């Protein structure tokens, strides 16, 4: 478990982006059982989450004409049970932190793996999100 002085600013980051934090398996199941599209960000304390995934997602969501019905996050290494439950919904993809899954009516329609985040700029990552939203939302 990471100390609050590391975790709290990251939690504030995801709330500022507009993501709903899911901290229990029950919250994950409830969010993903709803109809429509759900973007699930598997967040982490690593540099590619802070420098790429979160800023890229924020850019993609800002002023987006097309966006998921819900945007949620689980925090790998912090909310372990919630993260495990979220990953069970996209188990066909190897666990990755950070990563993102777009789920439409219970089925994964798009996945962004850590190796697709590392070394890319926030704008490049935002474009990946925008293309997924346009194709599936």
C-alpha positions in Angstrom: 0.0 0.0 0.0 1.2 3.5 -0.8 1.2 6.3 1.7 -1.6 8.9 1.6 0.9 11.7 0.6 1.4 9.8 -2.7 -2.1 8.5 -3.2 -4.2 11.5 -2.3 -2.9 13.8 -5.1 -3.4 11.1 -7.6 -7.0 10.6 -6.4 -7.5 14.3 -6.7 -6.2 14.1 -10.3 -8.7 11.5 -11.4 -11.6 13.4 -9.8 -10.5 16.6 -11.6 -10.6 14.7 -14.9 -14.1 13.7 -14.1 -13.6 10.0 -13.4 -15.6 8.1 -10.7 -13.4 6.2 -8.4 -14.4 2.6 -7.8 -12.8 1.3 -4.6 -14.7 -2.0 -4.0 -15.6 -5.0 -6.2 -19.3 -4.2 -5.7 -18.8 -0.7 -7.1 -17.0 -2.1 -10.1 -19.8 -4.6 -10.8 -22.5 -2.0 -10.4 -20.8 0.5 -12.8 -20.1 -2.1 -15.4 -23.5 -3.7 -15.3 -25.2 -0.5 -16.5 -26.1 -0.2 -20.2 -24.0 2.0 -22.5 -20.3 2.5 -22.6 -17.9 2.6 -19.7 -14.3 3.6 -19.9 -12.3 2.0 -17.2 -8.9 3.5 -16.4 -6.6 1.2 -14.4 -4.6 3.9 -12.7 -1.2 3.6 -11.0 1.5 5.7 -9.3 4.0 5.2 -12.2 5.3 7.9 -14.4 3.5 6.8 -17.5 0.2 7.1 -15.7 1.1 10.6 -14.5 2.8 11.8 -17.6 0.8 10.0 -20.3 -2.4 8.1 -19.4 -4.1 10.6 -17.1 -3.3 13.8 -19.1 -4.1 12.0 -22.3 -7.5 10.9 -21.1 -8.2 14.4 -19.7 -7.5 15.9 -23.1 -9.6 13.4 -24.8 -12.6 14.0 -22.5 -12.4 17.8 -22.5 -15.0 19.1 -24.9 -15.5 15.7 -26.5 -18.6 15.6 -28.6 -18.6 11.8 -28.4 -17.6 10.2 -25.1 -18.4 7.1 -23.0 -21.6 7.0 -20.9 -19.4 6.6 -17.8 -15.8 7.1 -17.1 -14.5 5.3 -14.0 -11.1 4.3 -12.5 -9.6 1.7 -10.2 -6.3 2.3 -8.5 -3.8 -0.6 -9.0 -1.6 -1.2 -6.0 -4.1 0.7 -3.7 -7.6 -0.6 -4.2 -6.5 -4.1 -5.0 -9.8 -5.9 -4.8 -11.5 -3.4 -7.0 -8.7 -3.5 -9.5 -8.8 -7.3 -9.6 -12.6 -7.2 -10.2 -12.2 -4.6 -13.0 -9.5 -6.7 -14.6 -11.8 -9.8 -14.5 -14.1 -7.9 -16.9 -11.3 -7.7 -19.4 -9.4 -10.8 -18.5 -8.5 -11.6 -22.1 -5.9 -8.8 -21.9 -2.8 -9.3 -19.7 -2.9 -7.1 -16.5 -1.3 -3.8 -17.1 -0.9 -0.6 -15.1 -1.8 1.8 -16.4 -4.3 0.7 -19.0 -7.8 1.5 -20.1 -10.7 -0.6 -21.4 -13.8 0.6 -23.2 -16.7 -1.7 -22.4 -19.9 -1.5 -24.3 -23.0 -3.3 -22.9 -20.7 -5.7 -21.0 -18.2 -6.4 -23.8 -14.7 -5.1 -24.2 -14.6 -3.2 -27.5 -11.2 -1.5 -27.1 -8.2 -1.8 -24.9 -5.1 0.4 -24.3 -2.2 -1.4 -22.8 0.8 0.1 -20.9 3.1 -0.5 -23.9 0.8 1.7 -26.0 1.2 4.5 -23.3 4.9 4.3 -22.6 7.0 6.7 -24.7 3.9 8.5 -26.2 2.9 12.1 -25.6 -0.4 13.0 -23.8 -1.7 14.3 -27.2 -0.9 11.0 -28.9 -2.7 9.1 -26.1 -5.6 11.5 -26.3 -5.9 10.8 -30.0 -6.1 7.0 -29.3 -8.9 7.7 -26.8 -10.7 10.0 -29.2 -10.6 7.4 -32.0 -12.0 4.7 -29.6 -14.8 7.0 -28.5 -15.7 7.9 -32.1 -15.8 4.2 -33.1 -17.6 2.8 -30.1 -19.6 5.5 -28.2 
